[in-house]
């Protein structure tokens, strides 16, 4: 675990959301109510979450956007670049390499891996596709700290096992399947369907 | 707005998460504590959220997984198929067509649109790519209720405008940019970087 002040599990996704809200805010100050509205939580929750980390806001003035952003990013460990590898050189892997949000926010893609011999050795958007067997030895050479799983459902657990064995401690999984990893490994699942399900609520019957 | 019981804005994402938790639960009953742990919230919050919709749980037994799942899905409007169109026939659009989570959960992709003449008329994973100009007339023909924006940042607002003008009331946006839509349109943004940012917290300094 990092040496930063621990963030309680349920609070973490909200803090990540606040960082996003601050990034797109145009003015120098922001109220807890404005953060709350943009993040979809209530203002008391925002004040409680932020007070956990110190005294940021000023009554009547709100929070200094720049100062709060720096503080939250430091707490999240976002004050430095992180190297990312992607496993899966298919359509999703290709889409992720091209995703403009990564490089701009300090996530540098340093390697693409695939198990398919037909893909290995070819380039995907300029990146050489490396064989998955070489992942253990490449991981340290690439100084990769984050692993993204972008393979089909059936291959996801075996890729997760390979990443864990190679020493990866933070994994982002795009395959719509529950993965088993040791408690020492941080795993987040991106469930693309969940967003559609939430939207369905707003539809006429 | 649908004729179902309104779900408060901050509650909605949690309800969507509970549906996911129930889908992957193997046993017939589940406790609020187990739902809470899997969803990353506290148990009191789960009980409060669910009690808003009626009496589901039994003290000492917990919730009936099947019954609760049916009830939550009906509330979210997930008890029927929904037709989805994707705008953007690039790598992300292609990845979304191939994403196994959609069809399996009642989201049927019925059309792919693109503005690039080089892509229009070709097939993407079996789907004909239609010209974006035809979107207004095709929308009704395709009975599409959900629109997914999978185009580059610079084109996203104009695609959103086209969707709104054509009468689409629910939009899922993958472009990392804030879109302006009327209050009558439900918009959700998928921010892929946010997940990496949350994971960064767990990394050693």
Boltz contact constraints between the chains, C-beta under 6 A:
constraints:
  - contact:
      token1: [A, 2]
      token2: [B, 204]
      max_distance: 6.0
  - contact:
      token1: [A, 2]
      token2: [B, 205]
      max_distance: 6.0
  - contact:
      token1: [A, 3]
      token2: [B, 205]
      max_distance: 6.0
  - contact:
      token1: [A, 9]
      token2: [B, 40]
      max_distance: 6.0
  - contact:
      token1: [A, 10]
      token2: [B, 40]
      max_distance: 6.0
  - contact:
      token1: [A, 10]
      token2: [B, 41]
      max_distance: 6.0
  - contact:
      token1: [A, 12]
      token2: [B, 198]
      max_distance: 6.0
  - contact:
      token1: [A, 16]
      token2: [B, 194]
      max_distance: 6.0
  - contact:
      token1: [A, 16]
      token2: [B, 197]
      max_distance: 6.0
  - contact:
      token1: [A, 16]
      token2: [B, 198]
      max_distance: 6.0
  - contact:
      token1: [A, 20]
      token2: [B, 194]
      max_distance: 6.0
  - contact:
      token1: [A, 24]
      token2: [B, 178]
      max_distance: 6.0
  - contact:
      token1: [A, 40]
      token2: [B, 9]
      max_distance: 6.0
  - contact:
      token1: [A, 40]
      token2: [B, 10]
      max_distance: 6.0
  - contact:
      token1: [A, 41]
      token2: [B, 10]
      max_distance: 6.0
  - contact:
      token1: [A, 76]
      token2: [B, 200]
      max_distance: 6.0
  - contact:
      token1: [A, 76]
      token2: [B, 201]
      max_distance: 6.0
  - contact:
      token1: [A, 77]
      token2: [B, 200]
      max_distance: 6.0
  - contact:
      token1: [A, 77]
      token2: [B, 201]
      max_distance: 6.0
  - contact:
      token1: [A, 77]
      token2: [B, 203]
      max_distance: 6.0
  - contact:
      token1: [A, 78]
      token2: [B, 197]
      max_distance: 6.0
  - contact:
      token1: [A, 78]
      token2: [B, 200]
      max_distance: 6.0
  - contact:
      token1: [A, 82]
      token2: [B, 200]
      max_distance: 6.0
  - contact:
      token1: [A, 91]
      token2: [B, 91]
      max_distance: 6.0
  - contact:
      token1: [A, 91]
      token2: [B, 94]
      max_distance: 6.0
  - contact:
      token1: [A, 91]
      token2: [B, 95]
      max_distance: 6.0
  - contact:
      token1: [A, 91]
      token2: [B, 98]
      max_distance: 6.0
  - contact:
      token1: [A, 92]
      token2: [B, 95]
      max_distance: 6.0
  - contact:
      token1: [A, 94]
      token2: [B, 91]
      max_distance: 6.0
  - contact:
      token1: [A, 95]
      token2: [B, 91]
      max_distance: 6.0
  - contact:
      token1: [A, 95]
      token2: [B, 92]
      max_distance: 6.0
  - contact:
      token1: [A, 95]
      token2: [B, 95]
      max_distance: 6.0
  - contact:
      token1: [A, 98]
      token2: [B, 91]
      max_distance: 6.0
  - contact:
      token1: [A, 99]
      token2: [B, 192]
      max_distance: 6.0
  - contact:
      token1: [A, 100]
      token2: [B, 153]
      max_distance: 6.0
  - contact:
      token1: [A, 100]
      token2: [B, 176]
      max_distance: 6.0
  - contact:
      token1: [A, 101]
      token2: [B, 176]
      max_distance: 6.0
  - contact:
      token1: [A, 101]
      token2: [B, 193]
      max_distance: 6.0
  - contact:
      token1: [A, 102]
      token2: [B, 193]
      max_distance: 6.0
  - contact:
      token1: [A, 105]
      token2: [B, 193]
      max_distance: 6.0
  - contact:
      token1: [A, 107]
      token2: [B, 196]
      max_distance: 6.0
  - contact:
      token1: [A, 145]
      token2: [B, 203]
      max_distance: 6.0
  - contact:
      token1: [A, 146]
      token2: [B, 199]
      max_distance: 6.0
  - contact:
      token1: [A, 153]
      token2: [B, 100]
      max_distance: 6.0
  - contact:
      token1: [A, 170]
      token2: [B, 199]
      max_distance: 6.0
  - contact:
      token1: [A, 170]
      token2: [B, 202]
      max_distance: 6.0
  - contact:
      token1: [A, 170]
      token2: [B, 203]
      max_distance: 6.0
  - contact:
      token1: [A, 172]
      token2: [B, 195]
      max_distance: 6.0
  - contact:
      token1: [A, 172]
      token2: [B, 199]
      max_distance: 6.0
  - contact:
      token1: [A, 176]
      token2: [B, 101]
      max_distance: 6.0
  - contact:
      token1: [A, 178]
      token2: [B, 24]
      max_distance: 6.0
  - contact:
      token1: [A, 186]
      token2: [B, 199]
      max_distance: 6.0
  - contact:
      token1: [A, 186]
      token2: [B, 202]
      max_distance: 6.0
  - contact:
      token1: [A, 188]
      token2: [B, 195]
      max_distance: 6.0
  - contact:
      token1: [A, 188]
      token2: [B, 199]
      max_distance: 6.0
  - contact:
      token1: [A, 190]
      token2: [B, 195]
      max_distance: 6.0
  - contact:
      token1: [A, 192]
      token2: [B, 99]
      max_distance: 6.0
  - contact:
      token1: [A, 193]
      token2: [B, 101]
      max_distance: 6.0
  - contact:
      token1: [A, 193]
      token2: [B, 102]
      max_distance: 6.0
  - contact:
      token1: [A, 193]
      token2: [B, 105]
      max_distance: 6.0
  - contact:
      token1: [A, 194]
      token2: [B, 16]
      max_distance: 6.0
  - contact:
      token1: [A, 194]
      token2: [B, 20]
      max_distance: 6.0
  - contact:
      token1: [A, 195]
      token2: [B, 172]
      max_distance: 6.0
  - contact:
      token1: [A, 195]
      token2: [B, 188]
      max_distance: 6.0
  - contact:
      token1: [A, 195]
      token2: [B, 190]
      max_distance: 6.0
  - contact:
      token1: [A, 196]
      token2: [B, 107]
      max_distance: 6.0
  - contact:
      token1: [A, 197]
      token2: [B, 16]
      max_distance: 6.0
  - contact:
      token1: [A, 197]
      token2: [B, 78]
      max_distance: 6.0
  - contact:
      token1: [A, 198]
      token2: [B, 12]
      max_distance: 6.0
  - contact:
      token1: [A, 198]
      token2: [B, 16]
      max_distance: 6.0
  - contact:
      token1: [A, 199]
      token2: [B, 146]
      max_distance: 6.0
  - contact:
      token1: [A, 199]
      token2: [B, 170]
      max_distance: 6.0
  - contact:
      token1: [A, 199]
      token2: [B, 172]
      max_distance: 6.0
  - contact:
      token1: [A, 199]
      token2: [B, 186]
      max_distance: 6.0
  - contact:
      token1: [A, 199]
      token2: [B, 188]
      max_distance: 6.0
  - contact:
      token1: [A, 200]
      token2: [B, 76]
      max_distance: 6.0
  - contact:
      token1: [A, 200]
      token2: [B, 77]
      max_distance: 6.0
  - contact:
      token1: [A, 200]
      token2: [B, 78]
      max_distance: 6.0
  - contact:
      token1: [A, 200]
      token2: [B, 82]
      max_distance: 6.0
  - contact:
      token1: [A, 201]
      token2: [B, 76]
      max_distance: 6.0
  - contact:
      token1: [A, 201]
      token2: [B, 77]
      max_distance: 6.0
  - contact:
      token1: [A, 202]
      token2: [B, 170]
      max_distance: 6.0
  - contact:
      token1: [A, 202]
      token2: [B, 186]
      max_distance: 6.0
  - contact:
      token1: [A, 203]
      token2: [B, 77]
      max_distance: 6.0
  - contact:
      token1: [A, 203]
      token2: [B, 145]
      max_distance: 6.0
  - contact:
      token1: [A, 203]
      token2: [B, 170]
      max_distance: 6.0
  - contact:
      token1: [A, 204]
      token2: [B, 2]
      max_distance: 6.0
  - contact:
      token1: [A, 205]
      token2: [B, 2]
      max_distance: 6.0
  - contact:
      token1: [A, 205]
      token2: [B, 3]
      max_distance: 6.0
